[in-house]
Amino acid sequence: MPLGDLGKAIRDALVGTITGAGDVLEATVDASRRSTVKALEGVRDISKEVTGIAADGVTGAVQAASEVGSSVGSAAKGAIIGVVQGVGEVSIVTVGTLSDTVRAAIKGTQEVGGDVTDAGKGAVQGALMAAASVGLTLEEAVTSVARGAIEGASDVGGDLAATAKTIVLETIHSTQEVGKDTLVAVRSSASEIIKSTASVGGDVATVARNVVEGAIEGAKDISISAEDAAAAAATGAVEAASRVSDAAGSSARNAVSGVISGVRVVVQAPFGAEDKKE
């Protein structure tokens, strides 16, 4: 997909600036923020244009990193932080804007033949970091990031299960850094991952298990119980799957029950008809 004006501006600014992985993040945040503010100043109806502009800017940064052989993950992370902050200086950042910028980072990386996994990880990190600075709630941040990452992975034929695991891992790390309730974030993220997986026709059971594996792995990196993290992830996954259908709920419950990665997983509540999608 051809770049628009913002994408070209960010790409051109970064190609001559970033020379290696060490300075990609800082340079990308600064160039993306300044270019986004400038681009939006001339837009009449920002609410209608902002999502497309933001996605274009992130794609431009990823292309720049690819052209000079730098880390697309750092570029994606920096671009999302800079673009979201730039939008926040001029307008209101919505969950749709955040979700679409994550999705654009993954799609843009695939278009230039870059490492989609690296870009996806960077995009999730950047979006979660940026969300807090523009007034989005924890739930808004983690659900929009999860949706954008799963949709982006689906767009490029990526591994949804591996993407889900990365989302939960980075959600745990990021919420810990900003002092938010990690278990609430894990449950919300798991729920949205399953919802989005179902909407793109993915394997709900396989993704649910990987969500729990990601929660367990992430918990071991910080000071929360692996059992609690696994329970939060499993509960969020089964809740969402149960709203899709009886079959999906049963499949997800079976996938996350028992011992996973050495941790006994307990789904915290039963789910009946009242929990299903109407």
N, C-alpha and C positions, 0 to 999 in steps of 0.2 A: 504493500500500500504506500503510495507516494506521501512524502512528508509535507505538512502544511508549513505556514510561516514560522510558527513557534518551534516546531521540530527542527527546521533548518537552522534557525538562529541558535538553538542550544547545541546542535551538532557542530556547527561551524565554530562556535565559541570554545567547545571542548576539544576538538581535534587539535587545535594549536596549544592547548593548555595541559592536558593530561599526558604524562609520559610514562606512567607506570602505576601499578596497583597502590603504591604508597600515597599518592595524592589524588586518586580518582574521586573518592568520596567527598572530600572537602571542596574540590573544584566543581564537582557536579552539583552539589547543594547550592553553592553560591550562584553559578551560572543559570541554573534552572529557576531559582527564585527570582532573580533580577529579570530574566527574559520573560517569565510568566507575568509578572507585574506589568511590564511594558506592553506585552501583547494584549492584556485585558483592559488596559486604559483606553484603548480605541474601540472597544466592543460595546455596542448599544444595549443589547439584551444579554447580559452576562449569564443569567440563569439558563438560557437556551444553548449557549455556546461553550460554557465552561468545561463540561465533561469531555467534549471532543478536543478542545484545546489542550487540556491536561494530558489526555492520552497521547496526543501528538508530541508534546514536549518530552514525555518519558521515552517514547520511541526514538526520538532524535538523540537522546543521551546514550541509549543502548547502541545505536548505530555508530556514534562517535567512538565508544569504547571498542567496538568490534573493529573499526577501521585502523585504530592505532595499536591493537593487540593488548588492550588492558582488560581488567576484570569487568565482565558485564554485570556480575552480581553487585559489585560496588557502584557501578553506574546506575543500575536500576534502583538501588537503595537511595543513593544520593539524589537522583532525579525525582523520585516520589516525595522525598522530604522537601526538596526545594520547590517543586511544583505545587504541592499541597500548601506549603507555607505562603507561596506567592498568591495563590488563589485566596487564601485566608486574609491577606492584606487588602484585597480589593472587594471580595464578596464573601459568601458563606459556603463553606465546604460541606457538601452533603455526603451521605453514605454511598450514593450512586457515583459521585466523583471519585471517591476513594477506591471503590470496587473496580471501576473501569480503568483507573490508572494501573492497578495491579495486573489486571487482565491484559492491558496494552503492553506492559513490560515483558510479559511472557510471550505474547504474539510477536512483538517487535524483535525479540531475541531469536525466535525461530526463523523469522524472515531473513535475518543476516547470517544464519548458520551458527549462532552462538550457543553457549551452554545454557539450555533452558532450565535445568535444575538449579544452577548457580543464580540465574536471573530470578527465578521464582523465590528462592531463599532470600535474596537481597530485597526483592519487592515486598515480601511479607514483613521483613524487619523494618524497612523504611516506612511503610504505611502505618504500622503500629506505633512507631516512634513519632511520626508526624501527627497522627490523629489527636493525641493529647494536647498538642500545641494549638490546635484550631477549634477546640471546644467539643469534640465528639465524645460521647460517653464510652465507657469500656465496652459495653455490649454492642454499640453501633460500630466501634472500631473492629472488634474481632469478627463480627458476623460479616461485615462488608469485605474485609480482607479475605476471609475464608471463601466467600462467594466468588470474588474476583480471581483468586488463585485456582480454584477448581474449574471455573469456566475457561480460564486461560489455558490450563493444562488440557482440557477437553478440546479446545480450538486447535491445538497443535498436535493432537494425538498422543499426549503425554501420559505418563503413568499416574493415574488418579490416586492409587493407594500410597505411592511414594510421596506425592504432593501433599496428601492429607497428613502423613506423618510429619513432614517438614512444617506444615502450618501449625500443628499443635506444639511441636518443639519450640518454634520461634515465638509462639504466643506465650509459652511459659517463660522463656528467657526475657522477652520484652516486658511483660507485665511485672516481672520481678524487678527489673531495672527502674521502672517508673513507680513502683510501690503500690500497684493495684492488686485486687483480690485474684490471685492466680487460679484458684479452683473454680470460681465463677466464670472466669475467662475461658478456662478449658471446657467447661460444660457448654457454654454458649457457642464456642468455636466448633466443638464436636457436632452439635445440633445443626449448625449451618452447613458444615461439610457434608453431612449425610443428606440434608435437604437438597443441596446443590448437586450432589452426586446423582441422586435420583432424577433430578430435572434434566441432566444431560445423558441419562441412560446408563450410568455406571453401575458397577457391582457393589451394592450397598454393604453386603456382608464383609467382603474383603477390605473395603475402605474402613468400615467400622473397627475391624481388628487392628488395622494400621494406626487408626486414631488412638486406640488404647496403648499400642506399643510406643507411639510417640510421647504420650503422656507419661508413661513409666520411665522412658529414657530421659525426658526432660526433668522429671522430678528428682532423678538421681544427681542432676547437676546443681540443684539448689536445695534449700532447706525445707522441703515439704515431703510429706509421706508419699511413697510410690503407690501405696494402697489407696490413699485418698485421691490422688491424681487419676489413677486408673478408674476408680468408681465414678468420678466426675465425668470423665470422658465416655465411659460406657453408658452412663445414665443419659447424657446428652444425645449420644448416638441412637440409643434404643427409643428414646422419646421421639426423635425426629423420624426414625424409620417407622414407628407405629402410626404416625400421622399419614404416612404414605399409603400403607396397606397392612392388613393382618400378616400377609406373607412376608413383607419386608421387615416388619417388626420382629417376627419370629426368627427370621434369618439373621438379623442383626444381634438379637439376644443370644442365639446359639453361638455366634461368632465371637462374642466378647465374654462368654461365661467360662468359668473355670480358672485355670492357671495360665497366665500369659507372661512370658519373659521372667518367670520365677515369682510372679506376684499373683495372689488369688484375687480375682476381680469380682466385685459385688455390685450388681445393678441396684440402685438405692430405692426404687419404688416400682410398684406394678403399674401398668398402663392399660387403661380400658378404652371403651368407645369414646368417652368424653375427651380423650387426648388426641383423637384422630382428626385429620384434616376434614373439614366440613365441605 
